[in-house]
Amino acid sequence: MSEHYVGDVEVDSRRRISLGRAGKKEHTRYRVEEDDMGVLTLTPLITVPVTALDARLRKAVTQAEEGKVRPRPDKTRM
């Protein structure tokens, strides 16, 4: 995984920041973590509404039972 400098941001009066050019358009939700040094890390999240979770899990179980699943690619080798 590579990192590159995107730019500086400034906190507004309500403690918000704008990501501007940072990140991808499809990333609309992030987990925010702060380390002991105050460094903030934003990690894109994909969320599933609770109302859709049951149906998605049932579909996944059915696909697994039918052998319609394949291993996820190992992204650590990319």
C-alpha positions as CSV (number, residue, x, y, z in Angstrom):
1,M,0.0,0.0,0.0
2,S,1.5,3.4,-1.0
3,E,0.7,6.7,0.6
4,H,1.0,10.1,-1.1
5,Y,0.5,13.7,0.1
6,V,-2.9,15.1,-1.0
7,G,-3.0,18.5,0.8
8,D,-3.7,20.3,4.0
9,V,-7.1,20.8,5.5
10,E,-8.4,23.2,8.1
11,V,-11.0,22.6,10.8
12,D,-14.0,24.9,10.6
13,S,-15.8,26.5,13.6
14,R,-17.9,23.3,14.0
15,R,-14.7,21.1,14.0
16,R,-15.4,19.7,10.5
17,I,-13.0,19.2,7.6
18,S,-13.6,18.9,3.9
19,L,-11.7,16.0,2.2
20,G,-11.6,17.9,-1.1
21,R,-9.6,15.8,-3.6
22,A,-8.7,13.2,-1.0
23,G,-10.3,9.8,-1.2
24,K,-12.5,8.3,-3.8
25,K,-16.0,9.5,-4.7
26,E,-17.6,6.2,-3.8
27,H,-16.2,6.4,-0.3
28,T,-18.9,8.2,1.7
29,R,-18.4,6.7,5.2
30,Y,-15.2,6.4,7.2
31,R,-14.0,5.0,10.5
32,V,-11.9,7.5,12.3
33,E,-9.1,6.4,14.6
34,E,-6.8,8.5,16.7
35,D,-3.5,7.3,18.0
36,D,-1.6,8.4,21.1
37,M,0.2,11.1,19.1
38,G,-3.1,12.6,17.8
39,V,-2.7,11.2,14.3
40,L,-6.1,10.6,12.7
41,T,-6.6,7.7,10.4
42,L,-9.6,7.5,8.1
43,T,-10.6,4.1,6.8
44,P,-13.3,3.8,4.2
45,L,-16.3,1.7,5.4
46,I,-18.9,-0.2,3.5
47,T,-22.0,-0.6,5.6
48,V,-25.0,-2.8,5.3
49,P,-28.3,-1.5,6.7
50,V,-29.6,-3.8,9.5
51,T,-32.8,-4.2,7.5
52,A,-30.8,-5.8,4.6
53,L,-28.4,-7.9,6.7
54,D,-30.7,-10.9,7.3
55,A,-31.4,-11.2,3.5
56,R,-27.7,-10.9,2.6
57,L,-26.6,-13.4,5.2
58,R,-29.3,-15.9,4.0
59,K,-28.2,-15.4,0.4
60,A,-24.5,-16.0,1.3
61,V,-25.3,-19.2,3.2
62,T,-27.4,-20.5,0.3
63,Q,-24.6,-19.7,-2.1
64,A,-22.1,-21.4,0.1
65,E,-24.3,-24.5,0.4
66,E,-24.6,-24.6,-3.4
67,G,-20.8,-24.3,-3.8
68,K,-21.2,-20.9,-5.5
69,V,-18.4,-19.2,-3.6
70,R,-14.8,-18.7,-4.3
71,P,-11.9,-17.5,-2.1
72,R,-11.3,-13.8,-1.9
73,P,-8.1,-12.6,-3.6
74,D,-5.1,-12.1,-1.4
75,K,-4.7,-8.3,-1.6
76,T,-1.4,-8.4,0.5
77,R,0.4,-9.6,-2.7
78,M,-0.7,-6.6,-4.8
